[in-house]
Amino acid sequence: MKIFISSIFVAISLFIFTNKAFSAHPLITDDTGTQGSGKIQLEINTEYRWDKEYGVKEKSFELATIFSYGITDNVDVIFGIPYEFVDSKDISTGIKDKIRGIGDASLELKWRFYEKDGFSIALKPGISMPTGDYDKGLSSGRIGYGGFLIFSKENKPVLLHLNLGYFRNESKDEQRRDIWHASLAGEYEIKENLKLVGNVGIETNPDLTVKTDPAFILVGFIYSVTDSFSFDLGYKYGLNKPETDSTFLAGITLKF
C-alpha cells in the first residue's frame, strides 16, 4: 500500500514541478517577465491540497522556495526546491501513511527573445533534478528535462499569458514519458497594487492506466504592498478526477 500511495504522489509531484514552480504565484501559467540585469527575486510559496482517488484520501502541504536572478535584462536563471508533508489514508483498510521530505529541485532559464507593442515571447528550458527520496515517493528518481514557449499580451488593465510546454518524464516508475502542457492565464488590474488573476490548464497524465488528462481552473489575487514586496492567495479546483480536487495557495515575493 505504501508503494501504491507513493506512486500516486510521484505523479502529483511531476505535475507540480514541471509547470508551476516558477510562475507568478498563485498562477500555474508563467509570463514572459524577467527580473532585469543583476536583480534578484525570492518567492516562498505554500499549497494545501485535498484529494480523493483510487480509494485513498490524501491531504498534503507544500512549502516551496524559488530563487530568480537576472543574468541580463531579458534572461533569468531560476532555481526552486520544495518540502512536502503528505498524509494519506486507505478508505477500505483504514491504513494511514505519512511522508515528509524534500522533493525534486528544478533549474530553468527564461529568455524573452521578442517584445513589441505589448506582445512578448519567451523560451524557458529546464531540468528536474532527483533531489528527493524516491523510496518515499518524493522523487521521480531520474533527471527530467523539457521547456515552455510563453506568450504574453498586455493591454491594460488586462494581461494574458499562454504556455505551451513539453517535459520528458524519465521516472523510474512505469509512466508516460512524453508530458505535454497547455494553459492560459489572465490578470486584471483592479487598482495600481491589486490584481485579480485566473487560470485554466491541462497536462498529459503520466499514469499509463488512465486516459483522462488532469485539468484545472484557478482564481486568486496578487497584492503589491511595495515595489519589492507582494503576497498572493488563490484557489485551484480540479475539473476532472485525475486532477487534485482542491488546492489553496498562498505566497510572498521579495525583490532585491
C-alpha angles and dihedrals in degrees: 000000000000091000090048094052091045091055090054091051093050088057091050091047092051091056092049099049101040097058117007113043097086104036125106097280130267087027120089091202116077127222130219094249120125132193100243128245113317095358125129133210125192121193127189109190133179135195130190112196136190121192140164118193139143090007092303126116114207135187118184139175125201130195112191129184118201124188121194127186128187109230090178133351091276103028127074132181113211131194126184137176130179136206116211136207113187128179118182137174132195104227096208099046102025090229112155129203134189126200125187130173152080117311130211116304123226133212121193141170121213118200120183101201102168132043130161137142095351094312121109140170129205137183119216117187119177150157135230114220123208097237093138129083108269093196090058092049093250097117142042086226095230141062113271128193141192145123148229136229107214127198124188130183123188122199104154130268086021129062123184128195130190125191126193114180149168130201128187105221105209093176122159087229124083098264139135109284100203112067118184125193136194127173141158127206135184134197125199119194105221090179136342096286102026129074131184110211136193135182141184128182150153134207137185112271110240090206107100092203094059124068097187115093117221114253131184146185124208138189129184147120141250120214120194110207090182136348089271102039132053140153133203143197130195147164124217121197126196111236093198140020099269091057120081107269100228135000130182114201132195133166149158129222127203125190125199 
